[in-house]
Amino acid sequence: MRRVVWPLFAFVIIGNFAGYAIAGDNGLMAWGGYYRALEEREAELAALEAQRDALRHRSELLDPRAADPDMAEELVRRDLGLIREDEIIITLD
C-alpha cells in the first residue's frame, strides 16, 4: 500500500499543477481573453491619442504669442454671449 500512496500523491500534485497551467486564471485557455483585452486597450489608446492630438492642436492655436485670430474671436464671442441668433458658427474640427 505504501508503494502506491506516494506515487499517487505525486500524480495528484502534478495533475493539479497541469490543470491550473491549462485552465487556470493565467493558463493557456486565458490567453485568448488577454489578446482581446489587449486589442480593446490598444483601440482605446488610439482614440485617446487622437483626442490628445486634437487638444494639443487647439491649445497651439490659442498660444498667447501667436494666437489664431479666428479661434480667439470664436471663443470670446461664445463665452461672452456675443453671438446673435441669426449667426451660424461652423467649426472646422
C-alpha positions as CSV (number, residue, x, y, z in Angstrom):
1,M,0.0,0.0,0.0
2,R,2.9,2.4,0.8
3,R,4.3,1.8,-2.7
4,V,1.1,3.1,-4.2
5,V,0.4,6.1,-1.9
6,W,3.4,8.3,-2.7
7,P,3.3,7.9,-6.5
8,L,-0.4,8.5,-6.4
9,F,0.1,11.6,-4.2
10,A,2.8,12.9,-6.6
11,F,0.4,12.2,-9.6
12,V,-2.4,14.2,-7.9
13,I,0.0,17.1,-7.2
14,I,1.4,17.1,-10.8
15,G,-2.2,16.8,-12.2
16,N,-3.2,19.8,-10.1
17,F,-0.4,21.9,-11.4
18,A,-1.1,20.8,-15.0
19,G,-4.8,21.6,-14.6
20,Y,-4.0,25.1,-13.4
21,A,-1.5,25.6,-16.2
22,I,-4.2,24.8,-18.8
23,A,-7.4,26.1,-17.3
24,G,-6.3,28.4,-14.5
25,D,-6.6,32.2,-14.4
26,N,-3.2,32.6,-16.1
27,G,-3.4,29.3,-18.1
28,L,-3.4,28.5,-21.8
29,M,-7.1,29.0,-22.1
30,A,-6.9,32.5,-20.7
31,W,-4.6,33.8,-23.4
32,G,-7.4,34.4,-25.8
33,G,-9.0,36.8,-23.3
34,Y,-5.7,38.5,-22.8
35,Y,-5.4,39.2,-26.6
36,R,-9.0,40.5,-26.8
37,A,-8.3,42.8,-23.8
38,L,-5.1,44.0,-25.4
39,E,-6.9,44.8,-28.7
40,E,-9.6,46.7,-26.8
41,R,-7.0,48.7,-24.8
42,E,-5.0,49.5,-28.0
43,A,-8.1,50.8,-29.6
44,E,-8.9,52.9,-26.5
45,L,-5.3,54.2,-26.5
46,A,-5.5,55.2,-30.2
47,A,-8.7,57.1,-29.5
48,L,-7.2,58.9,-26.5
49,E,-4.1,59.8,-28.5
50,A,-6.2,61.3,-31.3
51,Q,-8.1,63.3,-28.7
52,R,-4.8,64.4,-27.1
53,D,-3.5,65.5,-30.5
54,A,-6.7,67.5,-31.2
55,L,-6.4,69.2,-27.8
56,R,-2.8,69.9,-28.4
57,H,-3.6,71.5,-31.8
58,R,-6.3,73.6,-30.3
59,S,-4.1,74.8,-27.5
60,E,-1.4,75.7,-30.1
61,L,-4.0,77.8,-31.8
62,L,-4.6,79.7,-28.6
63,D,-0.9,80.3,-27.8
64,P,-0.6,83.9,-26.5
65,R,2.5,84.6,-28.6
66,A,0.8,83.7,-31.9
67,A,-2.9,83.1,-31.3
68,D,-5.1,82.3,-34.3
69,P,-7.4,85.3,-34.7
70,D,-10.4,83.3,-35.8
71,M,-10.2,80.8,-32.9
72,A,-9.7,83.6,-30.4
73,E,-12.7,85.5,-31.8
74,E,-14.9,82.4,-31.8
75,L,-14.1,81.7,-28.1
76,V,-14.5,85.2,-26.9
77,R,-17.8,85.7,-28.7
78,R,-19.1,82.3,-27.5
79,D,-18.0,82.8,-23.9
80,L,-19.3,86.4,-23.6
81,G,-22.6,85.6,-25.4
82,L,-22.0,87.9,-28.3
83,I,-23.3,85.6,-30.9
84,R,-26.6,86.6,-32.5
85,E,-29.3,84.1,-33.1
86,D,-29.1,84.5,-36.8
87,E,-25.4,83.7,-36.9
88,I,-24.2,80.3,-37.8
89,I,-20.8,79.1,-36.4
90,I,-19.1,76.4,-38.4
91,T,-16.4,74.7,-36.6
92,L,-13.5,73.2,-38.6
93,D,-12.8,70.3,-36.2
